[in-house]
Amino acid sequence: MERESAWKKYAEADREAVEALAADYIDFISDNKTERECVAASIALAEAAGYRPLAEAVAEGRALAAGDKVWADAHGKALILMQLGEQPISAGMRILGAHVDSPRLDIKQNPLYEAHDFALLDTHYYGGIKNYQWTALPLALHGVVAKTDGTVVDVNIGEDPADPVFCVTDLLPHLGSQQMDKKGAKVVEGEDLDVLVGNRPLTDAAPAADASAPVPAGAPATPAKEPVKQLVLGLLADKYGIAEEDFLSAELEVVPAGRARDLGFDRSMIIGYGQDDRVCAYTSLVAQLALADEVPSKAAVTVLVDKEEIGSVGATGMASQFFENTVAEAMALAGEEGALPLRRALAASSMLSSDVSAGFDPAYASVFEAKNAAFLGRGLVFNKYTGARGKSGSNDARAEYMARVRRVMDDAGVSFQTAELGKVDAGGGGTIAYIPAKYGMDVIDSGVPVLSMHAPWEVTSKADVYEARRGYEAFLRNA
């Protein structure tokens, strides 16, 4: 059952809508490269659309009624949007769930050191990456530094064209014969992914940022040792008020520098960092906000969580109590307080676990089974199951739910396809789907096919982004 390219059905108005959504999406993923940035930007968009903090309603004891729109966040790294429907929440919710974390390099707590006239930052990679892909690329530094006086300093270096960038170095091929004999996983070791940040030593007369600048105020007057490191520390002290000790309470992420871009002569694709899974997070967010002021028949919910790339753990991952607690708070304000109504609500709900799928790549066709692969341009992808080694760790949605989702997509004219994550014994992977499924709710994976998944730069089709947004909105209204 081969699916046709979604591009074939588009009239001029459709193509204009595709391009408009793609332009907004490119801006979003270019401006928001960390989970904190994604959540903050999503809250701003939600509040502009009339959403109000759930915590505010709780503090005021304000009742919630059909049509009310609220948001709740977990430590600024996970977000839930809820628009109450005509039916009580205990009748079930329609839920979109995506994650906003992406593979990257994290700066260690004691990172800065000097070696042979270079200053470097030590890193620990986050999520499943191919280490060698992160060498010889312009890199940016995003995150926060929390200081002991209670202040939190935002850091964003490498995105403005006037900013410096950073990099992880690689070995020249002339000296790389032994390196090239190693297995791919060993070509660049994890402990070798150190980020180059400086080379100029601090001297009594050394300039700081440019030829007219004085020695950084935060640097020692006469550095006795590690002068390159000392110059870097001086610059950080001048610009951000950061001392070396402050790295202990910092969350700094190293990501590819630069904006997402159109890809191809025909501009039909997008290349950018973090599309796993911000392509699904953004389209879910836009679909939720598209409900505007209407009152859906059932509560519409979008969940954007952290930590999926490392197992959905921690206080901001899907495995935390954040989702359950937020629903309980909303139900209490809607007059449905109690453990049993909460359990009924969760069990009666339906969810699309909005996560990306591996797009078929003709350069690596041997790991795909073409009849059951996701193709760029053919629309929203449904993965009935994921997992590995006999579906291990998978959710495996029931047939009746798959049929219901098919009906919703067909009625809305959404282009969709079904897929598996490669050949049976080629590998595998997982999503957040199995976690909400423990409540007894129906859950299926759905998302956008991606080429070069988990690489610093990933590729999607504009048509698939558009169909995902349409499919998610149809689900929130009619599932």
Buried (B, 14 or more C-beta within 10 A) or exposed (E): EEBEBBBEEBEEEBBEBBBEBBEEBBBBBBBBBBBBBBBBBBBEBBEEBEBBBBBEBBEEEEEBEBBBBBBBBBEBBBBBBBBBBEBBBBBBBBBBBBBBBBBBBBBBEEBBBBEEEBBBBBBEBBBEBBBBBBBEBEBBBBBBBBBEEEEEBEBBBBBEEEEBBBBBBBBEEEEEEEBEEEEEEEBBEEEBBBBBBBEBBBEEEBBBEEEEEEBBEBBEEEBEEBBBBBBBBBBBBBBBBBBBEBBEEBBBBBBBBBEBEBBEEEEBBBBBBBBBBBBBBBBBBBBBBBBEEEBBBBBBBBBBBBBBBBEBEBBBBBBBEBBBBBBBBBBBBBEBEEEEBBBBBBEBBBBBBBBBBBBBBEEEEEBBBEEBBBBBBBBBBBBBBBBBEEBEBBBBBEEEBBEBBEEBBEEBEBBBBBBBBBBBEBEBBBBBBBBBBEBEBBBBBBBBBBBBBBBBBBBBBBBBBBBBBBBBBBBBBBB
